[in-house]
Amino acid sequence: MKKIILLFVSLIFFNLSSYAQQEGLTEEQKEIMGELFGVNQSNITIDIDKKLFPQQIGGMYMSQKPMAILKTKVEAKTFEQIKIKFNKDKQEKGITVEEKGSFQHNGQEYLYAIGTAMIEGKKMKMQMYAFKADDKSTATIIGMYELIAEVDYAAAIKKSALSAKVINVKK
């Protein structure tokens, strides 16, 4: 989640066109970009509300007003590894976890976490979902948005997460 916060802060400071070209980014931000937009950038398809997330770069969907981001990624960790880490993680610096757990949807087990963070003086809501992609990897869908936009974005992010399908996972 820390990487997503750093990336989101980058979106605040840079307009999307320069961000997409990686102009003006620090080495750490470029490393995060490489990790987020790496090999697995298009391995998840989702149903996305393009009115809420009109801009897309790889597996990342964004809005500038209100500020919002949704990122899909296939992690090279088993679902069990993610579950152990997920259950161990305490409150991260600056992030307040309000709720976390697991649920079943269409026979698939999902992990989820919902919380808030203060970024650039704005209270941001965060949602994370994870499910087993295959025996060696896990799909993650992470959304973040301004708290004032919760009515529109909370349900849209969950709907996108539940619609996610993993394709072409590298073995």
N, C-alpha and C positions, 0 to 999 in steps of 0.2 A: 504494500500500500504506500510505503514511503516513496517509491519510484513514481507512482501515479501522482502523488502530491507534487513532487518536483516537476514532473511533466506538466501538470496543470498550471503551476506557477509560471512555467515557461510560456504557456499560452497567454497568460495575463500580460506578460512583458513584451511579447513579440506578436506581430500580426501573423495571421495564418500563412500568408504567402512566403514570408521570410522564414517562418518556422519550417514549412515543408521543404525549403531549400537548405535548411540547417545553417543559415547565415546568422552570425552574431551569437551563436550558442557556445557555452563553455564546453571543455572536453568532457566533463561529467555528463552534461546534458546530451552531447552527441553520443556518448556511450549508452545512455538510457534510450535514446532514439534508436540506435542500432539494435539494442536488445528488444525493444518493443516492436520495431518494424522489420525484424529479422526474417528468417526462413519461414516462420509459421504465420506470417501476416495475413494470409488469405485462406487459412485452413479451417476457418469457422464461417459458416453462413448464418445470418440472422434476419429476422423480420425487423426492420427498423422504421420508426416513424420519421420520415425525412423532413416533415415540417418542424419537428423538435430538434433534429440533428441534420441540418442541411449540408454540412461539409463533411467530407470523408478523406482520410489519408490511410491507405492500407486497411487494417482492421480497427481503425479509430474513427469514431464519428463525433462531430463537435457542433457546438452552437456558441456564438459569441455573446448574444443577448437573449435570454440570460446565459451566463457562462455555464456550460455543461459539456461533459465528455463521456463517451462510452467506448471502452477498449475491449477487444476480444483477443485472446491469445491461447495457444496450446503450450502448456508447460511440460518439459521433459522430466516429469516426476509422476510417480504412480498416484492414483487417487488416495491410497492409504497413506503415502508420504505427505501429501497435502493435508489430509485429515489430521494426522498427528501434529503437524506444524500449526495448523489452524486452531486445534484445541489447546496447544501450548502457549500460543501468542497471548501475551498480556496486552494491556492498553499501550499502544505505541505513543511516543512523544507527540503531543498535539492532536491525537486522534482519540475521540471518546467512542468506544464501542457500546452501542445501546442494546443491541440484540444480535445473537448469533445462534446457529443451530443447523439442523438438517431437515429435509423433507423429501417426499417421494412425489414425482410427477411423471405420469405415463410410464411407470415401471423403472424410472431412472432416479437414483439418489442424488440429491443436490446438497451442497453445503452453502450456507449464506451468512453474511454479516452485514449489519447496518450500523452506521455511526455518523459522527459529525467531526468537522475540523474547522479551525479558523484559518483562512488563507487570505492574505492581503486585506485583513479587516472584515472579510465577509464570512459568514457562517455557511459552510458547505456541507451538504449531505452526501454520504458515500454508501454505495451498495456493492457487494461482491457476491458472485455466484460461482460455484465450481462443480463440475461433474466429470465422471470418468470418460475419457476419449477412447482409450484402448488400454491394454494391460500395462503399458509403459508411460502413458501420458494423461494429463488432465486438462480439460478446457476451463478457462476462466473468463468471466465477463465482469468487468468492473465499471461502474458508473459513478459520476460525481456531478453535482449540480448545486446552484445557489439554493439555499433553503427556501427563499421566497418562491421558487418554482416547483416545490415539492409536489403540489397537486397534479401537475402535468407530467413530471419526469419520473416519479417513483413507480407508478404502474407501467409506464412505457419501458423502463429499464428491465423490470421483472418480466414483462411480456417478451422482450427481446431475448433475455437470458433463457427463458423456457422454450423459445423457438429455435435456439442454437443447434446447429448440426455440424459435426466435425467431418471434414472431407480431406482426403489426401494426407493423412498423417504419415510422416517419415518414419520408417521402421529402422 
